[in-house]
Amino acid sequence: MNDLAHQLEGLLQPWQPLPWLAPLQQCCRQRLQRWQRDRKCQQYLELLASLPPAPAGLTCDFTGAAVRIGRAGQLDSAAMEALQLALFGLRPWRKGPFELFGLAIESEWASNLKWDRLSAAIAPLQGRRVLDVGSSNGYYLLRMQAASPALALGLEPYATFFHQFCLLQHFACLPRCLSLPLKFEELPEMTGFFDTLFHMGVLYHLRAPLDSLRALRRCLRRGGELVLETLVIPGEQPLTLTPVERYAKMNNVYFLPTVTALQIWLERSGFERVRCIDVSRTTNAEQRRTAWIQTESLEDFLDPADPDRTVEGYPAPRRALLLAEAR
Ligand SMILES: C[S@@+](CC[C@H](N)C(=O)[O-])C[C@H]1O[C@@H](n2cnc3c(N)ncnc32)[C@H](O)[C@@H]1O
């Protein structure tokens, strides 16, 4: 628990003193203390403790669709068995794919497709301080490493995904990359600290999206870049849909704007040079059931008689990617 707080301090050493570092460390300690009393988290910690050490000469490749850590044959069969047990115990693997010591993890989402849509369009990450809000198991934090950011900090409040990142980082040992077990709303004010902020697949889960966008703006430096991805509805008008109850079986979806409405939200929240770089319907090439998840997936969320609709009768999932600069 102190370990994470110390890692954070070490990671941020080049930019100290930082008035918000001690409160941020305190938030992390409190979250981990709470998780220590949780049976599921105790199991995750036992799985992580059972992992073999990273072998000498381990290499990683962050440039391909699958994040590759280590090579087949680098771990003996007992070590591979412990690794497989840990990976399976940490299901569902929603984001990926990964290849660990030759073992392929076919995650529910082919997250490489989203990365391909955005990576050439964003400001180059080299030397930048990056925050990834809702970083899940860190797939994008790892893909970013190919561009050598000065800092890649993730926020992931969901215990399963946070511990998946811990497993990956146990082997990858990346010196300028860390995930914190927190929601963005739990952070102290980190005014103007980040150069790039990723906020993907999170906005529709928030009850007050405009307040959140304004808070995101505050932690970017002037001219810093927001990479925003969220569910949208079709149409040209500046309109927003709020599901009566569930959307695609999710009970925590609040606001689905048109791209036009989203652009207005951003402009009214302190961003300029707002541009939409992609709108894509989610297909089962991108989200599907695999052996690495034990839950439903896209095909279960769509109306079998009309795949243009969710089971609730709303427009089927489509996601927009927008870039914007902090004013
Ligand atoms: C739909 S997933 C998207 C993951 C990844 N960003 C992507 O685009 O593939 C949303 C993630 O954000 C996390 N999350 C939800 N609310 C959050 C918040 N307020 N702050 C930080 N993370 C949040 C969830 O636990 C989940 O892992």
The ligand as an SDF file (V2000), in Angstrom:
LIG
                    3D

 27 29  0  0  0  0  0  0  0  0999 V2000
  -15.8350    1.4420  -20.8820 C   0  0  0  0  0  0  0  0  0  0  0  0
  -14.3410    1.3230  -19.9980 S   0  0  0  0  0  0  0  0  0  0  0  0
  -13.2250    2.1540  -21.1120 C   0  0  0  0  0  0  0  0  0  0  0  0
  -11.8020    1.7240  -20.9180 C   0  0  0  0  0  0  0  0  0  0  0  0
  -10.8190    2.4030  -21.8580 C   0  0  0  0  0  0  0  0  0  0  0  0
  -10.6670    3.8040  -21.5040 N   0  0  0  0  0  0  0  0  0  0  0  0
  -11.2360    2.2720  -23.2750 C   0  0  0  0  0  0  0  0  0  0  0  0
  -11.5700    3.2930  -23.8830 O   0  0  0  0  0  0  0  0  0  0  0  0
  -11.2470    1.1620  -23.7920 O   0  0  0  0  0  0  0  0  0  0  0  0
  -14.5450    2.5280  -18.7360 C   0  0  0  0  0  0  0  0  0  0  0  0
  -13.4890    2.3970  -17.6460 C   0  0  0  0  0  0  0  0  0  0  0  0
  -13.4950    3.5910  -16.8780 O   0  0  0  0  0  0  0  0  0  0  0  0
  -13.5670    3.2750  -15.5080 C   0  0  0  0  0  0  0  0  0  0  0  0
  -14.2650    4.4120  -14.8790 N   0  0  0  0  0  0  0  0  0  0  0  0
  -15.6140    4.5860  -14.7550 C   0  0  0  0  0  0  0  0  0  0  0  0
  -15.8620    5.7730  -14.1470 N   0  0  0  0  0  0  0  0  0  0  0  0
  -14.6700    6.3580  -13.9160 C   0  0  0  0  0  0  0  0  0  0  0  0
  -14.2690    7.5870  -13.3060 C   0  0  0  0  0  0  0  0  0  0  0  0
  -15.1830    8.4200  -12.8130 N   0  0  0  0  0  0  0  0  0  0  0  0
  -12.9530    7.8750  -13.2210 N   0  0  0  0  0  0  0  0  0  0  0  0
  -12.0250    7.0030  -13.7110 C   0  0  0  0  0  0  0  0  0  0  0  0
  -12.3580    5.8250  -14.2870 N   0  0  0  0  0  0  0  0  0  0  0  0
  -13.6540    5.5060  -14.3860 C   0  0  0  0  0  0  0  0  0  0  0  0
  -14.2710    1.9440  -15.4430 C   0  0  0  0  0  0  0  0  0  0  0  0
  -13.9440    1.2160  -14.2690 O   0  0  0  0  0  0  0  0  0  0  0  0
  -13.7910    1.2610  -16.7050 C   0  0  0  0  0  0  0  0  0  0  0  0
  -12.6280    0.5150  -16.5200 O   0  0  0  0  0  0  0  0  0  0  0  0
  1  2  1  0
  2  3  1  0
  2 10  1  0
  3  4  1  0
  4  5  1  0
  5  6  1  0
  5  7  1  0
  7  8  2  0
  7  9  1  0
 10 11  1  0
 11 12  1  0
 11 26  1  0
 12 13  1  0
 13 14  1  0
 13 24  1  0
 14 15  1  0
 14 23  1  0
 15 16  2  0
 16 17  1  0
 17 18  1  0
 17 23  2  0
 18 19  1  0
 18 20  2  0
 20 21  1  0
 21 22  2  0
 22 23  1  0
 24 25  1  0
 24 26  1  0
 26 27  1  0
M  CHG  2   2   1   9  -1
M  END
$$$$
